[in-house]
Amino acid sequence: MTHLNWQKSSFSSDQANCVEIASANELIYIRESDDPATIVTTTPTKLRTWIHGAKAGEFDHLTEA
């Protein structure tokens, strides 16, 4: 996976709180920069669906203290 063009979110912090994303072969790959060996693989359609849910607040309860 080192050959992928990993991109960090502009919302990532300088303290290794980064999520990176890349695409290749019609798949999307997501990883944490401090644990690059663990990679989640999904499709663009599934990621778009998840993003729509996140924007609608469906997962807000998971990040509340």
N, CA, C and O of each residue as an XYZ file, in Angstrom:
260
protein
N       0.804     -1.198      0.000
C       0.000      0.000      0.000
C       0.852      1.268      0.000
O       0.315      2.375     -0.050
N       2.149      1.117      0.055
C       3.014      2.299      0.074
C       3.002      3.045     -1.255
O       3.377      4.216     -1.310
N       2.577      2.379     -2.324
C       2.542      3.003     -3.637
C       1.330      3.925     -3.823
O       1.255      4.651     -4.814
N       0.382      3.902     -2.878
C      -0.807      4.737     -2.992
C      -0.485      6.194     -2.656
O       0.443      6.480     -1.900
N      -1.258      7.094     -3.224
C      -1.108      8.517     -2.945
C      -2.020      8.877     -1.770
O      -3.163      9.287     -1.967
N      -1.504      8.721     -0.545
C      -2.289      8.964      0.667
C      -2.477     10.459      0.872
O      -1.538     11.240      0.714
N      -3.696     10.851      1.225
C      -4.031     12.247      1.487
C      -4.555     12.376      2.906
O      -5.373     11.571      3.351
N      -4.074     13.405      3.625
C      -4.545     13.667      4.985
C      -5.660     14.690      4.950
O      -5.705     15.557      4.077
N      -6.543     14.577      5.896
C      -7.610     15.557      6.042
C      -7.033     16.888      6.500
O      -6.099     16.920      7.302
N      -7.575     17.966      6.003
C      -7.128     19.293      6.451
C      -7.551     19.545      7.894
O      -7.070     20.493      8.514
N      -8.433     18.725      8.439
C      -8.864     18.857      9.820
C      -7.981     18.055     10.779
O      -8.206     18.098     11.988
N      -6.999     17.336     10.278
C      -6.092     16.549     11.109
C      -5.208     17.472     11.933
O      -4.892     18.588     11.520
N      -4.816     16.988     13.102
C      -3.948     17.797     13.968
C      -2.492     17.400     13.762
O      -2.185     16.433     13.064
N      -1.613     18.161     14.379
C      -0.178     17.876     14.302
C       0.247     16.778     15.274
O       1.420     16.405     15.303
N      -0.679     16.257     16.065
C      -0.334     15.286     17.100
C      -0.736     13.874     16.706
O      -1.203     13.102     17.543
N      -0.559     13.537     15.445
C      -0.814     12.189     14.911
C      -2.282     11.808     14.943
O      -2.604     10.620     14.904
N      -3.177     12.771     15.013
C      -4.609     12.484     14.946
C      -5.076     12.613     13.502
O      -5.997     13.370     13.194
N      -4.432     11.868     12.637
C      -4.685     12.010     11.204
C      -5.340     10.759     10.628
O      -4.960      9.630     10.938
N      -6.314     10.994      9.801
C      -6.893      9.928      8.998
C      -6.470     10.215      7.571
O      -6.569     11.347      7.098
N      -5.995      9.180      6.889
C      -5.533      9.317      5.507
C      -6.417      8.485      4.596
O      -6.966      7.465      5.012
N      -6.552      8.921      3.359
C      -7.400      8.233      2.401
C      -6.688      8.162      1.047
O      -5.960      9.080      0.670
N      -6.905      7.082      0.338
C      -6.319      6.904     -0.996
C      -7.302      6.087     -1.828
O      -8.207      5.446     -1.292
N      -7.112      6.121     -3.135
C      -7.963      5.298     -3.998
C      -7.115      4.642     -5.081
O      -6.110      5.190     -5.534
N      -7.549      3.466     -5.476
C      -6.900      2.709     -6.555
C      -7.794      1.528     -6.902
O      -8.466      0.968     -6.036
N      -7.795      1.160     -8.161
C      -8.531     -0.027     -8.606
C     -10.003     -0.007     -8.186
O     -10.556     -1.029     -7.783
N     -10.623      1.162     -8.286
C     -12.038      1.328     -7.965
C     -12.375      1.058     -6.498
O     -13.521      0.747     -6.172
N     -11.387      1.175     -5.618
C     -11.602      1.015     -4.183
C     -11.065      2.234     -3.448
O     -10.219      2.964     -3.964
N     -11.568      2.442     -2.236
C     -11.105      3.504     -1.349
C     -10.426      2.847     -0.149
O     -10.939      1.880      0.415
N      -9.275      3.377      0.232
C      -8.518      2.862      1.368
C      -8.415      3.960      2.418
O      -8.110      5.107      2.094
N      -8.671      3.605      3.689
C      -8.634      4.565      4.789
C      -7.747      3.977      5.876
O      -7.833      2.791      6.191
N      -6.882      4.835      6.452
C      -6.001      4.383      7.534
C      -5.733      5.531      8.495
O      -5.969      6.695      8.170
N      -5.242      5.196      9.667
C      -4.768      6.188     10.627
C      -3.270      6.341     10.418
O      -2.563      5.347     10.250
N      -2.785      7.567     10.425
C      -1.366      7.780     10.145
C      -0.460      7.169     11.213
O       0.678      6.808     10.914
N      -0.941      7.047     12.457
C      -0.105      6.456     13.502
C      -0.209      4.930     13.533
O       0.474      4.292     14.334
N      -1.040      4.333     12.689
C      -1.150      2.874     12.556
C      -1.389      2.537     11.083
O      -2.452      2.025     10.732
N      -0.411      2.819     10.221
C      -0.622      2.661      8.777
C      -0.793      1.218      8.311
O      -1.189      0.987      7.168
N      -0.505      0.256      9.159
C      -0.655     -1.143      8.754
C      -2.120     -1.583      8.737
O      -2.476     -2.534      8.040
N      -2.962     -0.898      9.497
C      -4.382     -1.219      9.543
C      -5.115     -0.344      8.536
O      -5.145      0.880      8.667
N      -5.702     -0.980      7.537
C      -6.354     -0.256      6.450
C      -7.771     -0.781      6.268
O      -8.001     -1.989      6.211
N      -8.711      0.145      6.179
C     -10.101     -0.186      5.879
C     -10.298      0.017      4.383
O      -9.898      1.042      3.830
N     -10.909     -0.955      3.736
C     -11.173     -0.879      2.305
C     -12.671     -0.814      2.079
O     -13.433     -1.563      2.690
N     -13.092      0.092      1.193
C     -14.511      0.229      0.871
C     -14.653      0.664     -0.586
O     -13.662      0.838     -1.296
N     -15.871      0.831     -1.007
C     -16.129      1.299     -2.373
C     -16.516      2.773     -2.331
O     -16.941      3.267     -1.286
N     -16.377      3.478     -3.441
C     -16.803      4.881     -3.462
C     -18.279      5.048     -3.097
O     -18.630      6.000     -2.399
N     -19.137      4.157     -3.548
C     -20.563      4.250     -3.239
C     -20.828      4.108     -1.748
O     -21.598      4.879     -1.175
N     -20.196      3.128     -1.121
C     -20.385      2.927      0.320
C     -19.821      4.099      1.114
O     -20.418      4.509      2.109
N     -18.688      4.641      0.694
C     -18.110      5.784      1.397
C     -19.008      7.006      1.259
O     -19.226      7.727      2.232
N     -19.531      7.245      0.064
C     -20.458      8.371     -0.139
C     -21.680      8.246      0.768
O     -22.124      9.231      1.358
N     -22.220      7.039      0.874
C     -23.378      6.800      1.741
C     -23.029      7.102      3.191
O     -23.813      7.736      3.896
N     -21.867      6.657      3.642
C     -21.432      6.908      5.012
C     -21.234      8.409      5.242
O     -21.642      8.929      6.281
N     -20.620      9.104      4.298
C     -20.397     10.547      4.420
C     -21.726     11.284      4.529
O     -21.856     12.202      5.338
N     -22.710     10.898      3.731
C     -24.032     11.530      3.825
C     -24.619     11.347      5.224
O     -25.195     12.277      5.789
N     -24.471     10.150      5.775
C     -24.956      9.899      7.138
C     -24.206     10.719      8.163
O     -24.807     11.244      9.101
N     -22.903     10.835      7.998
C     -22.094     11.630      8.927
C     -22.483     13.099      8.869
O     -22.600     13.756      9.904
N     -22.684     13.614      7.664
C     -23.106     15.015      7.518
C     -24.481     15.258      8.126
O     -24.771     16.362      8.587
N     -25.318     14.243      8.129
C     -26.660     14.364      8.706
C     -26.658     14.182     10.221
O     -27.705     14.298     10.858
N     -25.485     13.896     10.809
C     -25.377     13.768     12.254
C     -25.672     12.388     12.805
O     -25.811     12.232     14.018
N     -25.772     11.382     11.950
C     -26.132     10.043     12.407
C     -25.112      9.411     13.356
O     -25.454      8.484     14.090
N     -23.881      9.889     13.353
C     -22.834      9.281     14.179
C     -22.327     10.215     15.269
O     -21.349      9.900     15.947
N     -22.981     11.361     15.447
C     -22.534     12.331     16.441
C     -22.450     11.747     17.838
O     -21.557     12.106     18.606
N     -23.357     10.860     18.176
C     -23.362     10.268     19.515
C     -22.091      9.473     19.808
O     -21.762      9.254     20.974
N     -21.385      9.047     18.793
C     -20.157      8.261     18.997
C     -18.975      9.130     19.411
O     -18.000      8.624     19.966
N     -19.052     10.417     19.149
C     -17.926     11.303     19.451
C     -18.219     12.269     20.595
O     -17.389     13.122     20.911
N     -19.371     12.147     21.208
C     -19.711     13.021     22.322
C     -19.066     12.485     23.597
O     -19.031     11.278     23.838
N     -18.562     13.403     24.397
C     -17.891     13.013     25.650
C     -18.887     12.668     26.730
O     -18.494     12.321     27.843
